[in-house]
Amino acid sequence: MGTKIFVNLAVKDLKRSIGFFTQMGYTFDPQFTDQNATCMIVTEDIYVMLLVKDFFRTFTKKEVTDPAKATEVILTLSADSREQVDDLVNKAIRAGATSPNDIQDQGWMYGRGFYDLDGHHWEIMYMDAFVFSQ
């Protein structure tokens, strides 16, 4: 079995966050969903745990960053095409996201980003497999 990744993000309003990511086409594992958390399925190896901020705090002794004010991390997902990049980011913006920067077009690499409802910075990138593999 390959390594799986579980990214944990603090959110202010779990239902609102679920609604936002549902509009982008993601699904959630009901086995790991309650009033404090949910498990968003990105792929069979990538999961995002959306945790209500007070519950998130129980996992760390450090201060929890407010992603609307400071960058904690930039989450980057790959896409299979430029069109998929645009589709995902456009869905996010229609669902209430904002755009953090201009389109990044290097020819062989194309990307766009968004801030989700809590301010987490997401990037969606397409990289030409031929150029990337050299």
C-alpha positions in Angstrom: 0.0 0.0 0.0 1.3 3.5 -0.9 1.6 6.3 1.5 -1.5 8.3 2.1 -1.6 11.9 3.2 -4.1 13.4 5.6 -4.0 17.2 5.7 -5.7 18.8 8.7 -7.2 22.2 8.4 -9.0 24.3 11.0 -12.3 25.8 9.8 -14.7 28.2 11.4 -18.0 26.7 10.2 -17.9 23.0 9.3 -21.2 22.9 7.4 -20.3 26.0 5.4 -16.9 24.4 4.5 -18.6 21.1 3.5 -21.0 23.0 1.3 -18.1 24.9 -0.4 -16.1 21.8 -1.2 -19.2 19.9 -2.2 -19.8 22.6 -4.9 -16.2 21.9 -6.1 -17.1 18.2 -6.6 -15.5 16.6 -3.5 -17.2 14.0 -1.4 -16.8 13.2 2.3 -16.5 10.0 4.3 -19.5 9.8 6.6 -17.6 7.4 8.9 -15.3 10.3 9.8 -17.9 13.0 10.0 -19.5 14.5 13.0 -20.1 18.0 14.5 -16.4 18.5 15.0 -14.8 17.1 11.8 -15.2 15.6 8.4 -12.9 13.7 6.0 -12.9 15.2 2.5 -11.8 12.7 -0.1 -9.5 14.2 -2.7 -8.1 11.0 -4.2 -7.7 7.5 -2.9 -4.4 8.6 -1.3 -5.2 12.2 -0.4 -7.6 13.3 2.3 -8.3 16.7 3.9 -9.6 16.6 7.5 -11.7 19.7 8.1 -11.8 20.3 11.8 -13.7 22.9 13.8 -11.1 25.3 15.2 -11.7 24.4 18.9 -11.4 20.7 18.0 -8.3 21.4 15.9 -6.7 23.0 18.9 -6.8 19.7 20.8 -4.2 18.3 18.5 -1.5 20.9 19.1 0.1 23.0 21.9 1.0 25.8 19.4 -1.2 28.7 18.5 -3.5 28.0 15.6 -2.9 30.4 12.7 -5.8 32.4 11.3 -5.4 31.6 7.6 -7.3 34.8 6.7 -4.4 36.8 8.2 -1.3 34.7 7.7 -0.2 32.0 5.4 0.2 28.7 7.2 0.8 26.5 4.1 0.0 26.5 0.4 -1.8 23.4 -0.6 -1.1 22.4 -4.2 -3.0 19.7 -6.1 -2.1 18.5 -9.6 -4.5 18.5 -12.5 -4.6 16.5 -15.7 -5.0 19.5 -18.0 -5.2 23.3 -18.1 -9.0 22.9 -18.5 -9.2 20.9 -15.3 -7.2 23.7 -13.5 -9.7 26.3 -14.8 -12.7 24.1 -14.0 -11.7 23.5 -10.3 -10.7 27.1 -9.6 -13.8 28.5 -11.4 -16.0 26.2 -9.2 -14.2 27.4 -6.1 -14.7 31.1 -7.1 -18.4 30.4 -7.8 -18.7 28.8 -4.4 -17.3 31.9 -2.7 -13.5 31.6 -2.9 -11.3 34.5 -3.8 -8.3 34.6 -6.1 -4.8 35.2 -4.5 -2.8 35.8 -7.6 -2.8 35.9 -11.4 -2.7 32.9 -13.6 0.7 31.3 -13.7 1.5 30.2 -17.3 5.1 29.0 -17.9 4.1 27.2 -21.1 4.9 23.7 -19.7 3.3 24.6 -16.3 -0.1 26.2 -15.8 -1.6 27.1 -12.5 -4.3 29.1 -10.7 -5.1 29.5 -7.1 -7.8 30.4 -4.6 -8.4 31.1 -1.0 -11.2 29.0 0.4 -13.9 30.3 2.8 -11.5 30.2 5.8 -8.6 31.8 3.8 -6.6 28.6 3.2 -4.4 29.0 0.1 -4.9 26.3 -2.6 -3.1 26.1 -5.9 -4.2 23.8 -8.8 -1.3 23.1 -11.2 -1.0 21.3 -14.6 2.5 20.3 -15.6 3.4 18.9 -19.0 4.4 15.3 -18.2 7.1 15.2 -21.0 8.8 18.4 -19.8 8.4 17.5 -16.1 10.0 14.0 -16.5 13.2 15.3 -18.0 
